[in-house]
Amino acid sequence: MKLTGAEIAAATGAEVLVEGGAEPPRRATIASGQTGPGDLFFGLPGANRDGGEFAAAALEEGAWGVLARPDHARAAMLRFAADSAGKLNIGWVLAAEEPLTAMQGLARAWRRALGAQVVGVTGSVGKTSVKDIARALLPGRVHANRENLNTEIGLPLTVLEAPDDTERLVLEMAMRGSGQIAELAAIAEPDVAVITNVGPVHIELLGSVAAIAAAKAEILEALPAGGTAVVPVDAGELEAHLSREGLQILRIGPGGDVEALEVRRLEGVTEALVGTPGGSQLFHFPFTEAHNLTNALAAIGAGIGLGVAPAEMADGAASIGFSSFRGERVELGDGIVLVNDCYNANPVSMRAALDHLATLGAPRTVAVLGEMGELGSDAPAYHREVGEHARAEGIDYLIGVGEPAREYDPDELVADPGEAAELLAALLQPGDAILVKGSRSAGMETVAELLPELV
């Protein structure tokens, strides 16, 4: 992070209590136990403890400096004695009333210093996969969120991790309420905004799909004049937010600006001829899921919005890899395949995962489904619809996990993921294809972790 201490103080709005060395910091951290020489430690207030309490410990570990609330910053400073010249022989000590706001300001300053092109990705479903695909397809030096560092804390940390030679940033943005996307977009200042879709995710918090669309559309307000929005052909409730003057729109899907003209699915590979405003291009993707082809089109749209030629993106397709728990395929022996897709779940992603399970061509398909959270008063109806969709797709056996999963009308209902793993191990037959999916709160990863040990 090639910013001087004075530049960091200016970007964070912090008071300099102690000036440290002239070298810039190596990186930003928020965990004192992971802070080492060269690091800038941000002491963020938490639900139970204020991270600023550990500022002195970070300095003792050789941190480049610390930024914390004034009381904690001063306490850290006083832990150290002055040397013979009357100066403190420690790193930089910075004080700010709101350390998180300070960290976000520094991330914005570093994003501007990089001068990189920025893609912001949000949406109800598929944003992490779009981010993963775009990271692989975009040429040059690309930096993107690790795993789920996509919140008001994770996104600025992601930006501050970007090497100084970064040419493109791909930043996933999570949303749980109104104003949160605007907060993240103000840090990222995207050139291209991808909104994968709008569905009933977090509807318990926002009240309606229209309100969710409005919250997602906050990213569009952060685009510069002539900026590009990548959206589905059928934008639904989002459509009302796409009429902003000067906004360039790229629509994704059948009949859109970026669409799959021809598709062939081979063993583990999707071969797709993709039509774009820059011409048609053949892509070879290392996946077969239909929903990931849609995600790939969105990532290609992002590249088009940045001015990247389709042929350049095709060269990166082979290197696509997905974050943990997102459609991971595990071979269990006897031809049994486990699809571990338990990072999260909502009605849209559940249907897509069940659709993929049905296409695997297994003698028998088994879905192990946990609760879909944050669906509000209509949650039972959403669960029933998913259960009906599973039956319509020909899923042979359905195991529900937890009381809310009763609404799936499962063949078996169990109390928790551990019990689900034991039941599944007893039921498995050679050649089975299994889907494990549920919201993070359901802890469905336990099924995927235990099952290989039980079969």
N, C-alpha and C positions, 0 to 999 in steps of 0.2 A: 504494500500500500504506500505508494511513493508520495506521501503528503508529510510535510513537516509538522512539528508539534504546534507551531503557531497556526498553520492552516487547519489542523484538526480542531484546535480551540475555536477558531472562527466558524468552522462548519458546524460544530456542536453547540455553539453559543455558551461554552463552558468558561468558568473562571480558572485561570492558571494559578494554582497554589504553589507548585514547584515546577521549575523547568528542568527537564532531563536532558538526555543526549541529543545530538543533532541528527542521528540516523532516524529514518522513518520506521514505524512499527512493522512487524512481520504480518500480523493478522489481528482481527478482533475476536475476543472470546467473551462468553458470559458465565463460564464455569471455572471457578478459581482452581479447582483440582486439576483442570486440564490446561491451566495457564503456565507458560514457561518463558524463558528468555526471549525478548523481542516482541511479546504479545501486548496488546492493549486490552485490558480487562474492563468490561462494563459491569458495574454492580447494579443490576436491575432489581427493583422491588418485586417481591413475589407474594404469593398468598400467605405463606407462613413465615418467611424470613426475608430480609432485605439483603440482596447480594452485596450491597456496599459494606456489610459487616466483614466481608472476606477480602476487602481491598488491601489491607495490610499483608495478609497471607500471600496475595498475588505478587506484591512488591518483593516480599521475602524470597519468592521463587524466581526473581530476576525479571519480572515483567517490564516491558518498555515503559508502561505507565498504567494508571487506573483512572476511570471516570466514575464518580459516584455522587450521591446526594451530598450537599455541603458538610453535614455533620460527620458522615462516614469518611469523606475525603480528608477532613481536618484531623480526624482521629488516626487515620492511616499515616498522615504526615508526621504527627507528633510521636509516632512509634519509633521514629528514627532520629538519631542525634546529628547535629551539624558537624561538618569536618573542620579542619583548622582554618580553612578559608572562609568559614561562616556559611557555606552552602550545604544543602542536604545531599548526601551521597546516595540518592535513590533516583528512580525514574520520574517521569512526568506524573503529577497529581493534578487532576482536573475535577472541578466541582460543577454540578448542574442540578437544578431542582427536579428535572424529569430526565433521568438517564436514558430511558427508552427513546424519547423524542430526540435526544442528543445523538443516539446511535443511528436513528433514521436519517437525521440531517447529514451525518457523516457519510452514510451510504449514498445519499443523493449526490453529495459532492464528489464521491469516488466514481459514481456512474458518469457524471459529467466530465471528470478528468480522463476517464477511459476513452470517451468519444465513441463508444461501441454502438452498433445498432441494437435495439432492444425489442424483443417480442414479449408481450404480456399475454398469458394464457389463463383464462378462467372458464367457468361453466359448471353445470350441475353434475355432469358425468364426463369422464375421459380426459380431464385436463392434465393429469400426471402422465398418461400415455402419450398425449400430444406433445407434451414437453420432452419426454424421452425420445420420441421419434424425431422431433425437430432438432434436438441436440445432435443426433446422428446424421441427419440429412443436410444440415447447413454446413457449407464449406468453411475453411479457415479455423481460427482459434475460437471455440465456442465454450461458454460457461453457463451452467444451468443449476437449478436447485438440486441439492442432494436429498434423496428420499422425499420427505414431506416438509422441508424447510420453506413453507409457503405462507406463513402468517406474518403478523406485524413484527414479530421477533425474527422468524426464520428468513424472511425475504431480505431484510437489510444485512443479516449475517451472510447470506448468499452473495449479495453484491460485494460486500467487503472481502469475501474470499477470492474474488475474480482477479487473476493475474494481470499485471499491467500491460500485457500484450493482447488482452482479450479483444476480439473483433466483433463478437456478437454475444449478447446475453439473452437467454431464454428463461423467463421468470414466470413460474406458476404462482397463481394468486388464489388463496383460499378465502371463502366468504361464509360468515355465519350470521351477519346482520347488516343492516343498512349503514353505509358510510365506510365499511371496512375495505371494499375494493378501491374506493376513492383514496383512502389512506395509503394503500400499497402502490397504487398507480402514481401518486404524487412522489413517491420515492423512485420508482422505476422509470418514469417518464417514457413510456413505450412509443416506438415508431409504428408498430403493428399490434393490434389487439385481436386475439382469437377468443371468441365466445363459442365454446363447443356446442352448447345446447342450454335450454332452460327447462327444468322439471321440478317436481314437488320435493326438493331436497331442502331441509331446514324450514319447511313450511310451518312447523310448529312455532318457529321464532318470528317469521315474517308474515304469516297469515294467508298468503295467496300466491299463486304462480305469477301473477302480474307484479306483485311486490318483489318477488325474486328476480324477475326480469329487470326491473328498475335498478335493483342493487347490482346485478351483473353489468348493466349498461353504464355504471359509473366509470368503468375503464375507458369508455369512448370519449368522455370529457377530457381525459388526459392526453389524447392524441394531438399531435401538432396539426396545423393546417395541411390538408392533403394526406393525412395519415390514413392507414388502411385498416378496416375492420373485416375480419374473416368470420363469417357466420353461416349457419345452415341455410340451404335453399328455403326450407320451411322454417322461418324464424319464429313463428308463433307470437307470443306476447312480446318478444324482443323487437318485432317489426316497428312498433311505435317509436322506438328510440334510434332508428337508423336514418332519419331524414335530416340530420344535422348538415348544414351547408359546408361543403368542402370535404366531407367524409367520403373516402373511396371504399366501396363495398365489394368484397369478393365472396361469392356464395359457393358453398361446398355441397356436393351431392348431385344426384341425377338431374340433368338439365341445368346445372349451375356452371359457374366460371371454372371450377376445378371439379372434374368428375371422372369416374372410372368408366372408360368406354368399352373395354373388354377385360374380363377377369377369368383367369384359370387358376384353380387351386390344385396344387400338386402335394406331394408328401412333405408337410411342414413348411411349404412355401406358397405364397400368393404371387402370381404373375399378373400384373395389371398395366394396361395401357391407359395412361392418365392424360386427359385433355386439360389444357391450361390456356390462359391468354397468351402465353409464350410458346404455344405449340404442344404437340403430343409427345409423350415420352414413356418408354417402357420401364417399369420398376419391378424389381424382384424383392419382395418383402419376406423376411424370415418368420412369418406367422400365417395362420389361416383363418383367424377370427374375422367375421364380417365387420364387427364393430371397430376392430383395429384398422381395417382398411379405411373406414370413415375417419378415424383419428389421423391416419396417414395423409388423407386428403387435406385435412385441416393444417397439418404441419407443412405440406407442400404449399398450401395457400399462404402461410406465413412467409415462406421463402420467396414466393412470387411478390408479396407485398414489400419485401426488402430488396427486390431487384435481382434475385438469384435465378439463374437459368435452370430449367427443369433437368437438363442433362447433368449439371453439377450436383444436384440433389440425388439423382439416381445412383451416383457413384458411392454415396454413403449409406444406401439402404441395407447392405449386408451387415453393417455394424450396429443395427438397431438392437437395443437391449432394454428391458423394462425393469422398473423399480420392484422391490420385494412385494410378494403377496398379490401381484396383479397378473392373474392368469398363468402362474408358474405351473409348468407341466412336470409331474413327477412320475417316473416309471416304478411300479411296486413289484414287478415280477408277475409271471403267469399272464402277461399281456394286460395287466391292470394299470390303468392310467388315472392319476389324481390331478385334477385341475384346481390349484390352490389360488382362489380369487377372493380372499377374505380380508383384503385391506379395508373395504367399506362396501356398503350396499344401499341401494334405493330402488324404487320401482323400475326406473329406466335401465340401470345397470344389471339388475336381476334378470329382466327379460332378455337382455343381450347375452348374458352368460348362459342362460338356459337354452337360448337359440344355438349357441356354439356347442354346448354339450350334445344337443340333438343331432348335430352334423358330424360327430366323431365316428359314426358308423360302428359303434360297439354293440355286441349282442345284447347288453343290458346297460341302461344308464341310470345312475343314482344321484340324486341331488340332496345334499345335507345343508339345510338352510336355517340360519339364525335370524334374529329379529332385524328389521329395518327400522332404525331409530329416527326420531325427530320428525315424524309425519303427522303429528297433531291428532285431532279428534277423528280424522278419517283413516287413521292407521289400520284398523281392522279391515276396512274395505280394500286398501292398497295391498295388504297381505293376501286377502282372498283372491284378488285379481292375479297376483303372481302365482298362487297355487293353481288357479285355473289355466294360466298360461303354460305352466309346466305340464299339465295333463294334455293340453291341446298340442304341445310340441312332442308328445309321445314319451315323456320321461317315465321310466318304468317304476321307479321306487323313490319315494320322497320321505326324508327324515327331517322332522322339525325339531329345533333345539330351543328350549325355553318356552314359557307360557304364551308369549305373543305369537309364536310360530304355530300355535294351534289353528290359527286362521288360514294357514296354508292348506288345511285339510290333509295332513300328512298320513302316510301309511303307518308311521311310528312317531310318537312324540316323546322326547327325552328331556331331562331337566337341565343338562349342561353339556358343554363340549366334550368333557372327559367321558361321560356316559355314551355320547354319540360315537366317539372313536371305538369304544368297546363293542357297541352294537354293530357298527359298520364292519369291524374286523371279523365278527362272527357270521355276517351275511355275505361277505364278498365271494364272488365267483370269478373264475378265470375269464379274462377279456372285458371285465367291467370298466366303464368309464364313470368317474365320480367327480362331481362338482361340490366344492366346499365354499360357502359364501354367506356373509352376514355383515352387519355394521360392526365397527371396531368395538363398540361396547359389548357385543355378543361374545368376543374372544374366540372366534372360530378358528384362529390359527392353531389353537390347541389340538383340534382334530387333525390337522395336517401334520403337526409335530409328533403326535402320539401314534398315528396309524402305521407308519413304517416299522415301528417297534413291535406292533401287535400282530402283524400279518406274517 
